[in-house]
Amino acid sequence: MTTVLTADAVRRSMINCSKGDAKRMTVVDAVVGTDLDEVEFVGWHDPRMPQRAYLVTVHEGVVTGVLLRPAAGGGGVRRTAMCALCRTTHTDGDVTLYTAPKAGAAGRDGNSVGTYVCDDLACPTTTRLERKPSPSVMPDLSLPVAERVAGLRVRIDGFLAAVRGREDAA
């Protein structure tokens, strides 16, 4: 099964926002045509709504998307931080706490889950070493690429299970 993304498929995949929110989201050109069989997820910031980002992946055999919001605050001193998904350390602080409203009634009641993620949401690229490590961006090189990719998949599935409110969420 090929899972090449279209803008409509992305909008239909969203599990934690209203149909109206999904309709208003900006699906950037770089997302359309992405084959989710070749990457663990695709993530992007909404150019028209800077306080929104999106992440789309295949979860439990279904294309699944979530709305993310960067935590309020920021500013101040940038510190070394590690992305919870790809386990890349950024010494320049380019990691953000993103929150995702929970799916369904829990989300409508204001419940959310959060995790620290690379600001640019490019974890698959970093994990596969498709962008060169630098003094400020240091992926965990102690594992082979295949194991890093498998770990990223497990962690993204755990995050989505938490968004869905599953008991088995990590």
C-alpha positions in Angstrom: 0.0 0.0 0.0 1.4 3.4 -1.0 0.7 6.3 1.3 1.5 9.3 -0.8 -0.1 12.4 0.8 -2.6 14.8 -0.8 -3.9 17.9 0.9 -7.3 16.3 1.3 -5.8 13.2 2.8 -3.9 15.3 5.3 -7.0 17.2 6.3 -9.0 14.0 6.7 -6.3 12.5 8.9 -6.4 15.0 11.7 -7.6 13.4 14.9 -7.4 16.3 17.4 -9.0 19.3 15.8 -12.3 20.2 14.3 -13.2 19.8 10.7 -13.2 23.5 10.4 -9.7 23.8 11.8 -8.5 21.1 9.4 -10.1 22.9 6.5 -8.3 26.2 7.4 -4.9 24.6 7.9 -2.2 25.3 5.3 -0.8 22.2 3.8 2.5 23.3 2.5 3.7 22.2 -0.9 6.6 20.1 0.6 4.0 17.8 2.3 1.9 17.1 -0.7 3.4 14.1 -2.5 5.3 12.8 0.5 5.3 9.0 0.7 4.8 8.0 4.3 6.3 4.5 3.5 9.6 6.3 3.1 9.6 8.5 6.2 8.4 8.1 9.8 6.4 11.4 9.7 6.2 14.7 8.0 5.9 17.9 10.1 5.5 21.5 9.3 4.6 24.9 10.7 1.5 26.7 9.4 2.8 29.8 7.5 -0.5 31.6 8.1 -1.0 30.6 11.8 2.4 30.6 13.5 1.1 29.1 16.7 0.2 25.9 14.9 2.2 23.0 13.6 1.2 19.7 12.2 2.6 16.2 12.2 1.3 13.4 9.9 2.3 9.7 10.0 1.0 6.2 9.6 -0.3 5.1 13.0 -1.8 1.6 13.4 -2.0 1.3 9.6 -3.9 4.6 9.1 -2.7 8.0 8.0 -3.0 10.0 11.2 -2.4 13.7 11.7 -2.2 15.9 14.8 -2.3 19.6 15.5 0.6 20.8 17.6 1.0 24.1 19.4 4.4 25.4 20.7 4.2 26.0 24.4 3.9 29.7 25.4 7.0 31.4 26.6 10.2 31.0 24.8 12.6 33.8 24.7 15.3 34.1 27.3 18.5 32.0 27.2 18.6 29.1 24.7 19.7 26.0 26.5 20.9 22.6 25.4 17.9 20.3 24.9 17.1 16.9 23.5 14.2 16.0 21.2 12.1 13.3 22.7 11.3 11.8 19.3 14.6 11.5 17.5 16.8 11.9 20.5 18.9 14.6 18.9 20.6 17.0 21.2 20.6 20.7 20.2 23.1 22.9 21.9 21.5 26.0 20.4 18.2 25.2 22.1 16.3 24.5 18.9 13.9 22.1 20.7 10.4 23.2 21.6 7.8 21.8 24.0 4.8 21.1 21.6 1.4 20.4 23.1 -1.3 18.5 21.3 -4.9 18.6 22.3 -6.2 15.1 23.1 -8.5 13.6 20.5 -12.3 13.5 21.2 -14.1 14.7 24.3 -10.9 14.9 26.4 -9.4 17.5 24.0 -12.7 19.4 23.8 -12.4 19.6 27.6 -9.0 21.2 27.3 -6.8 18.1 28.0 -3.5 17.9 26.1 -0.3 16.0 26.0 3.1 17.5 25.3 6.6 16.4 24.2 9.9 18.1 23.3 10.5 18.1 19.5 13.0 19.6 17.2 11.8 23.1 16.2 11.9 22.3 12.5 10.0 19.0 12.9 12.7 17.3 10.7 13.3 14.3 13.0 13.2 11.8 10.1 15.9 13.7 8.2 18.1 14.1 11.2 17.7 10.5 12.3 18.7 9.2 8.8 21.7 11.6 8.8 20.4 13.3 5.7 21.5 16.5 7.2 25.0 16.7 8.5 25.5 16.7 12.3 27.1 19.9 13.5 28.4 21.2 16.8 24.9 22.5 17.6 22.9 19.5 16.2 24.1 16.1 17.5 22.0 13.0 16.7 22.7 9.9 18.8 25.3 8.2 16.7 25.8 5.3 19.1 23.1 3.3 17.3 23.0 2.3 13.6 20.6 4.3 11.4 18.1 1.4 11.2 17.8 1.2 15.0 17.5 5.0 15.3 14.7 4.9 12.7 12.9 2.1 14.6 13.2 4.0 17.9 11.7 7.1 16.3 8.8 5.0 15.0 8.2 3.6 18.5 8.3 7.1 20.1 6.0 8.7 17.5 3.5 5.8 18.0 3.6 6.3 21.7 3.0 10.0 21.4 0.0 9.4 19.1 -1.4 6.8 21.4 -1.3 9.4 24.2 -3.0 12.0 22.0 -5.7 9.4 21.3 -6.0 8.7 25.1 -5.0 5.1 24.9 -4.2 3.3 28.2 -1.1 1.8 26.6 0.4 5.2 25.7 4.0 5.6 26.6 
